[in-house]
Amino acid sequence: MDGGANGGWGAVRPRFHGAKRAMAPIVLKGLALSIVTLGVYRFWYQTDVRRFLWNNVEIDGDALEYTGRGLELFIGFLIALGVLIPLYGAAALLGIAAGAFGPLVQVGVSLVVVVLAQYALYRARRYRLTRTIWRGVRLQQTGSGWAYAGRSLGWLLVAVVTLGLAYPWMRASLERFKMRNTWYGDLQGAFDGTGGQLFRKGVLLWLFAVVVGLGSAAAFLGVHYAASQEDLAAGRTAAAASFFTITFYLALFVTFPLLNAIEFRWWANGCRVGPARAQCDLGLFAFLKTYLVFFGALLLLGLGVAAVGGAVFASGAFADLIDFERAPSPIVIVLGLALYLGAALGASALWQLIGARGLWRKSFESVAILGLADLAAAQSAAPPANAFGEGVADALDFGGF
């Protein structure tokens, strides 16, 4: 028997049916209402986007169901602010009272923020899982968020000391923790991937990024040294720094999606829930193509906004209001802000429609699930979690899907 589109014997490949034209009204409405409500509506907007993405994923004829609500996210955010505002206030007072030891206090506060962010990300994942249902069975996550945060902090310090060399083992350790605390009903998850596997797949890209980054940093320092010595070679050094800086950012643009693709394929192939496991065939350049399309659309948007602004000012309609020797007219300021806001909203909409939607589709459709029929015996047991973790992550600007 040949599984055909399902990816082979006994394998089921998810399908994503969410078209851009169906998602566009949700994005445009959410952005518009978020502006009108000064950002309050974004919790409901985020929920609508998630519901669209989740509910358009079909697995073996049945769609995922997202049951989260915007009100839950909003309340979780308010509770998080009630915790974080006093914490930040106490940290500021402690920094003032510490005097000369203020920098040490700042380092301590930064470490606390890192721990809180990791705790929040773990709890936010729990919220999203408990709001995800397939065939009437709810996903769940157990385990301590603080234990995960402590583990994350320890590994992060090791990764920094090794210039990122320990990152694959950090990811493997954290994923094992998360997956063994992940449940589909009463069926437990597990993660079989190893740090060595990820290291072998990504070490060349890591070396490339480190070499280019160090070259850019050295050239940057060279410019400052030459300028301080009034060296005649400062011009050549500045040119070299510019070259390495541009190369560095181009390298980041290319290596980031490539590493993401390598990491996702490694992660998906290591995941299993009960007797079911995944097989991922995501291509190395799959995510890069999505980013290229997004940045291409972003470039066209920028050119369009620039053309509109240039045409308006070149028409002479505001000639009497523009005087570079005086402060700009309020009308000119309003027009400039309107163009900026339009560009920002357009960029956000493009990211949702092209970036987030594209990465979501490619991630699911690159996976074939083996042993899916054995999940039929799973039974839901635990109640859904609250949105406090989501609120902390959002307040710390560490949110996500």
Residue pairs with C-beta under 8 A, 6 or more apart in sequence:
1 9
2 8
2 9
3 9
3 10
3 11
5 13
6 12
6 13
6 368
7 13
7 279
7 368
8 368
10 370
10 371
10 373
11 279
11 368
11 369
11 370
12 59
12 60
12 368
12 369
12 372
13 365
13 367
13 368
13 369
14 57
14 58
14 59
14 364
14 365
14 367
14 369
15 57
15 58
15 364
15 365
16 56
16 57
16 58
16 360
16 361
16 364
16 365
17 56
17 58
18 52
18 53
18 56
18 357
18 361
20 353
20 354
20 357
22 52
23 49
23 52
23 352
23 353
23 357
24 349
24 353
26 45
26 48
26 49
26 52
27 49
27 348
27 349
27 352
27 353
28 349
29 45
29 48
30 41
30 42
30 44
30 45
30 46
30 48
30 49
31 45
31 345
31 348
31 349
33 41
33 44
33 45
34 40
34 41
34 42
34 45
35 341
35 345
40 74
41 70
43 70
43 71
43 73
43 74
43 77
44 70
44 71
44 73
44 74
45 70
46 70
46 73
46 399
47 66
47 68
47 69
47 70
47 73
48 70
49 352
49 356
50 66
50 68
50 128
50 401
51 66
51 68
53 66
53 356
53 357
53 360
53 401
54 63
54 64
54 65
54 66
54 132
55 63
55 64
55 65
55 66
56 63
57 63
57 64
57 364
59 134
59 369
59 372
60 372
62 134
62 135
64 132
64 133
64 134
65 132
65 133
65 134
66 131
66 132
66 133
67 131
67 132
67 133
67 384
68 127
68 128
68 131
68 387
72 127
72 386
72 387
72 390
73 387
73 390
73 391
73 394
75 387
75 391
76 127
76 386
76 387
76 388
76 389
76 390
76 391
76 392
76 394
77 390
77 391
77 394
77 395
78 391
79 388
79 391
80 120
80 388
80 391
80 392
80 394
80 395
81 391
81 395
83 392
84 116
84 392
84 395
84 396
87 112
91 105
91 109
91 112
94 105
95 102
95 105
95 106
95 109
96 102
98 104
98 105
111 153
113 396
114 152
114 153
114 156
115 149
115 150
115 152
115 153
116 149
116 392
116 396
117 392
117 393
117 396
117 398
118 148
118 149
118 152
118 153
119 145
119 146
119 148
119 149
119 389
119 392
120 145
120 389
120 390
120 392
120 393
120 396
120 398
121 389
121 393
121 398
121 400
122 141
122 143
122 145
122 148
122 149
122 178
122 389
123 145
123 385
123 388
123 389
123 390
123 392
123 393
124 389
124 390
124 392
124 393
124 399
124 400
125 141
125 178
125 389
126 140
126 141
126 145
126 385
126 389
127 384
127 385
127 386
127 387
127 389
127 390
128 390
128 401
129 139
129 140
129 141
129 182
130 138
130 139
130 140
130 141
130 382
130 383
130 384
130 385
131 384
132 138
132 139
133 139
134 184
135 376
136 380
137 184
137 185
137 375
137 378
137 379
137 380
138 185
138 380
138 382
138 384
139 182
139 183
139 184
140 182
140 183
140 184
140 185
140 380
140 381
140 382
141 178
141 181
141 182
141 183
141 385
142 181
142 183
142 382
143 177
143 178
143 180
143 181
145 389
147 177
148 174
148 177
148 178
151 173
151 174
151 177
152 174
155 166
155 169
155 170
155 173
155 174
156 170
158 166
158 170
159 165
159 166
159 167
159 170
163 210
164 206
164 210
165 206
167 206
168 195
168 196
168 197
168 198
168 199
168 202
169 195
169 196
169 199
170 195
171 195
171 198
171 263
171 267
172 191
172 193
172 194
172 195
172 198
173 195
175 191
175 193
175 267
175 270
176 190
176 191
178 191
179 189
179 190
179 191
179 271
179 272
180 188
180 189
180 190
180 191
181 189
182 188
182 189
182 273
183 189
183 273
183 382
184 273
184 274
184 375
184 378
185 378
185 379
185 380
185 381
186 378
186 379
186 380
186 381
187 273
187 274
187 275
187 375
187 377
187 378
188 273
188 274
189 271
189 272
189 273
189 274
190 271
190 272
190 273
191 267
191 270
191 271
191 272
192 270
192 272
193 266
193 267
193 269
193 270
193 271
194 270
197 266
197 270
198 262
198 263
198 266
201 262
201 266
202 259
202 262
202 263
205 255
205 258
205 259
205 262
206 259
208 251
208 255
209 251
209 252
209 255
212 244
212 247
212 248
212 251
213 248
213 251
215 244
215 247
215 248
216 241
216 244
216 245
216 247
216 248
218 244
219 237
219 240
219 241
219 243
219 244
219 245
220 241
220 244
220 245
222 237
222 240
222 241
223 234
223 237
223 238
223 241
225 231
226 233
226 234
226 237
226 238
227 234
231 237
253 291
253 295
254 288
257 287
257 288
257 290
257 291
258 284
258 285
258 287
258 288
260 287
261 282
261 283
261 284
261 285
261 286
261 287
261 288
262 284
264 280
264 282
264 287
264 363
264 366
265 280
265 281
265 282
265 366
268 278
268 279
268 280
268 282
268 363
268 366
268 367
269 278
269 279
269 280
271 277
271 278
272 278
273 375
274 371
274 374
274 375
274 378
275 371
275 374
275 375
276 369
276 370
276 371
276 372
276 374
276 375
277 369
277 370
277 371
278 367
278 368
278 369
278 370
279 367
279 368
279 369
279 370
280 366
280 367
280 368
281 366
281 368
282 362
282 363
282 366
282 367
283 366
286 362
286 366
287 359
287 362
290 354
290 355
290 358
290 359
290 362
291 355
293 354
293 358
294 350
294 351
294 354
294 355
294 358
297 350
297 354
298 347
298 350
301 343
301 346
301 347
301 350
302 343
305 339
305 342
305 343
305 346
308 339
309 335
309 336
309 339
312 318
312 335
313 322
318 329
318 331
318 332
318 335
321 328
321 329
321 331
321 332
322 328
322 329
322 332
328 336
356 401
360 401
390 399
393 399
393 400
